Amino acid sequence: MAISPLHVSLLTTLLFGCASRSTPEADPARTASPSVVNAPSPTPTTTTVATTPTAPPTPEATSEPKIPTDPFTLLDEQGRPIEIYPPLTVAKHAPIVVALHATCMQPSSVCDAFGSAGRDGSWLVCPSGNSTCAGEPDWNGPGGTKAAFLAHALSTVDAQLGALAEKHDGVLLGWSRGAYAARDMLYAQVIDNTVTPGPLPPLHARFRGLVLIAAAVTPSASKLRAVGIERVVMAAGDYDGSSETMKNAVKVLRVGGMEAKYVSLGKIAHVWPSDFEARMRVPIAWAAGQGD
């Protein structure tokens, strides 16, 4: 069969076209997959390993702060110290023993000398007075003024201690002028033997015991009972001018149906006893409701 020029042209095109369709060179502009070009860097993936689920921690493990063991200091609204001494034994919701210092002195000057007294399952809290004397804290003014100041200081303590401290069943203690201040603060909320509400949390909700040291006071059993006081301790040195008044005050309180006792601080006058811990540790614990 004769091959026409047209056939030759078609065969040539087919042969050389197939040769030219070998594997093409890669196009640099298309080396990446179209779905990845101009996309942000992918976020690294995290491999999850299946594990056995664990139970969540109990509320006690997360809600209860650690109980401190060393004394520490907070500041009141005037920027002055509130000394805090933790319980000697670990105790959740421990009550507080509030100690009011005497005239013209720092609270630590008194409370550092307590030793273990006031710390048997209790926080010992020593605030500064509401006034100033010779550049040092002092207690002064009407009972309501002093009560409001103390209530504010105790709210600072509450905020710091939280559930570690009980807000009831505590003891209010005062030495010398601090004893007069303690009486005035409790009386400030009582009218005709009835508690009257105040602008701040009432002190009567906090204390079951009262300890008055070296002050010629004769508290009223009915007024103290109205603010929740159940036990009273009176204490003074044998040569302190207040001792006889305080001994008689115990008799009056007992007649009024109040549990009360007198404690001798030894053969001293109006000074702090060197053996305070030995003489007062048990009576303070008694005022807090421990023992008979």
C-alpha positions in Angstrom: 0.0 0.0 0.0 1.3 3.4 -0.9 2.0 5.8 2.0 0.8 9.3 1.4 2.6 12.4 2.7 -0.3 12.9 5.1 0.3 9.5 6.7 4.0 10.2 7.1 3.2 13.5 8.8 0.8 11.8 11.3 3.2 9.0 12.1 6.0 11.5 12.7 3.8 13.5 15.1 2.8 10.4 17.1 6.3 9.1 17.5 8.0 12.3 18.5 5.0 13.4 20.7 5.3 10.3 22.8 9.0 10.8 23.3 8.4 14.3 24.5 5.8 13.2 27.2 8.4 11.6 29.5 8.2 12.5 33.3 8.2 16.3 33.6 10.5 18.4 35.8 9.0 19.5 39.0 7.6 23.0 39.0 9.1 24.9 42.0 5.9 26.9 42.4 3.9 23.7 43.0 6.2 21.6 45.2 3.9 22.0 48.1 0.4 20.6 48.3 -2.2 23.2 47.4 -4.0 22.6 50.8 -0.8 23.7 52.7 0.5 26.6 50.7 0.2 29.9 52.6 -1.4 28.1 55.6 -0.1 28.9 59.1 2.2 26.4 60.8 0.1 23.6 62.2 -0.4 23.5 66.0 1.7 20.6 67.5 -0.5 17.7 68.4 -0.4 16.2 71.9 -0.5 12.5 72.2 -3.0 11.4 74.9 -2.2 8.3 76.8 -5.1 6.5 78.3 -4.7 6.2 82.1 -6.9 5.0 84.9 -9.0 7.9 86.2 -8.1 9.0 89.8 -10.5 10.3 92.3 -10.5 14.1 92.9 -8.9 15.3 96.2 -11.3 15.4 99.1 -12.5 18.9 100.2 -10.5 18.6 103.4 -7.3 18.4 101.3 -8.0 21.5 99.3 -10.1 23.9 101.5 -8.2 23.7 104.8 -5.1 25.9 104.8 -2.0 24.8 106.6 -1.9 25.7 110.3 1.2 27.8 111.0 3.4 26.9 113.9 5.3 30.2 114.5 3.9 33.5 115.7 3.2 36.1 113.1 2.0 39.7 112.9 -1.0 41.4 111.2 -1.7 45.1 111.0 -4.8 46.8 112.2 -6.6 49.8 110.6 -4.0 52.2 112.1 -1.1 50.1 110.8 -0.2 48.8 114.2 0.5 45.2 115.2 -1.9 42.4 116.0 0.3 39.6 117.3 -0.9 36.1 116.5 0.4 33.0 118.4 -0.8 29.6 117.0 -2.2 26.8 119.1 0.4 24.5 120.6 -1.4 21.5 119.3 -2.8 21.2 115.8 -6.5 21.9 116.0 -9.0 22.9 113.3 -11.6 25.6 114.2 -9.7 26.5 117.4 -11.2 29.3 119.5 -9.2 32.4 120.2 -7.9 34.0 123.4 -7.8 37.8 123.0 -5.4 39.5 125.4 -5.6 43.3 125.9 -2.4 45.0 127.0 -2.0 47.6 129.7 -1.1 51.3 129.5 1.4 52.5 126.9 2.9 49.3 125.6 3.2 47.1 122.6 1.0 44.0 122.6 4.0 41.7 122.2 5.4 43.1 125.5 2.6 41.2 127.2 2.0 38.2 125.0 5.6 37.2 124.6 5.5 36.5 128.3 2.5 34.2 128.1 4.6 31.1 127.3 2.1 28.3 126.6 -0.7 30.0 128.5 -3.7 30.8 126.3 -2.5 28.4 123.6 -3.9 25.1 124.7 -6.0 24.4 121.7 -6.5 28.1 121.2 -5.1 31.0 119.2 -3.6 33.7 121.3 -4.4 37.1 119.7 -2.9 40.3 121.0 -4.2 43.5 119.4 -2.9 47.0 119.8 -5.1 49.5 121.7 -7.2 52.0 119.9 -5.4 55.0 121.3 -1.8 56.2 121.9 0.2 57.0 125.0 3.8 58.2 124.8 4.0 56.8 121.3 2.8 53.4 122.3 -0.6 51.7 121.9 -3.2 52.3 124.7 -6.9 51.8 125.4 -9.0 54.9 125.7 -12.4 56.3 125.1 -16.0 55.1 125.5 -16.7 51.3 125.6 -18.4 51.4 122.3 -15.5 53.1 120.6 -13.1 50.5 122.0 -15.4 47.6 121.1 -15.8 48.8 117.5 -12.0 49.1 117.2 -11.5 45.6 118.6 -14.2 44.1 116.4 -12.5 45.6 113.4 -9.1 44.1 114.4 -10.7 40.7 114.9 -12.3 40.9 111.5 -8.7 41.2 110.1 -7.8 38.1 112.1 -10.8 36.2 110.8 -9.9 37.1 107.2 -6.4 35.7 107.7 -7.2 32.6 109.7 -10.5 31.6 108.0 -11.7 28.2 109.0 -8.7 27.6 111.2 -10.2 29.8 114.0 -13.6 29.4 115.7 -15.5 32.7 116.0 -17.2 31.6 119.2 -16.3 30.2 122.6 -13.2 32.3 123.0 -11.8 34.1 126.0 -11.4 37.8 126.5 -8.4 38.7 128.8 -7.2 42.1 130.0 -4.4 43.2 132.2 -4.5 46.4 134.2 -6.0 49.0 131.8 -6.7 46.2 129.4 -9.0 44.7 132.0 -11.0 47.8 132.4 -11.2 48.0 128.6 -12.5 44.4 128.4 -15.3 45.2 130.8 -16.2 48.4 129.1 -16.4 46.7 125.7 -18.7 44.0 126.9 -20.9 46.4 128.8 -21.2 48.7 125.8 -23.5 46.2 124.1 -25.8 45.8 127.1 -28.7 48.0 128.1 -31.0 46.7 130.9 -29.2 43.3 130.6 -30.2 43.0 127.0 -27.7 42.9 124.1 -28.1 45.8 121.7 -26.9 45.4 118.0 -23.9 47.4 116.9 -22.5 48.5 113.5 -19.8 45.7 113.6 -20.0 42.0 114.5 -20.9 41.9 118.2 -18.2 40.9 120.6 -20.7 38.9 122.7 -20.8 36.3 119.9 -17.1 35.5 120.4 -16.4 34.9 124.1 -17.5 32.5 126.7 -14.8 33.3 129.2 -13.4 36.5 130.8 -10.1 36.8 132.5 -9.4 40.1 134.4 -5.9 40.7 135.8 -4.8 43.5 138.2 -7.8 45.8 138.0 -10.1 46.9 140.8 -13.3 45.9 139.0 -16.5 44.2 140.2 -18.3 43.0 137.0 -22.0 42.4 137.0 -23.0 38.7 136.6 -26.2 39.6 134.8 -24.5 41.9 132.3 -21.8 39.4 131.6 -24.3 36.6 131.2 -26.2 38.8 128.7 -23.2 38.9 126.4 -22.5 35.1 126.7 -19.9 35.0 129.4 -20.1 31.8 131.4 -16.9 31.8 133.4 -14.8 34.5 135.0 -11.2 34.5 136.4 -9.9 37.3 138.5 -6.2 37.5 139.3 -3.8 39.9 141.0 -0.5 40.0 143.0 -0.9 39.7 146.7 0.5 43.3 147.2 -1.5 44.7 144.3 -3.9 47.4 145.4 -6.6 45.7 143.3 -6.4 42.3 145.0 -9.0 42.7 147.7 -11.5 44.2 145.3 -11.0 41.3 142.9 -11.4 38.7 145.6 -14.7 40.3 146.7 -15.8 40.5 143.0 -15.5 36.7 142.7 -17.9 36.3 145.7 -20.4 38.8 144.1 -20.2 36.9 140.8 -20.9 33.6 142.4 -23.8 35.0 144.3 -25.1 36.2 140.9 -24.9 32.6 139.6 -21.7 33.0 137.6 -18.9 30.5 137.7 -15.9 32.5 139.0 -12.5 31.9 140.7 -9.6 34.0 142.0 -6.0 33.3 141.3 -3.1 34.8 143.2 -0.1 35.9 141.1 2.2 35.6 144.1 3.9 38.0 146.4 4.1 40.9 144.0 2.5 44.3 143.6 1.2 45.8 140.3 3.8 44.1 138.0 3.8 41.2 135.5 4.6 37.9 137.3 7.7 36.1 136.1 5.9 32.8 136.5 2.7 33.8 134.6 2.6 30.7 132.5 2.7 28.4 135.6 0.1 30.3 137.4 -2.3 31.2 134.6 -2.2 28.4 132.0 -4.8 26.3 133.7 -7.1 29.1 134.8 -7.2 30.5 131.2 -8.0 27.0 129.9 -10.7 26.8 132.5 -12.2 30.1 131.4 -12.3 28.6 127.8 -14.5 25.7 129.1 -11.8 23.1 129.8 -12.0 21.3 133.1 -14.3 21.8 136.0 
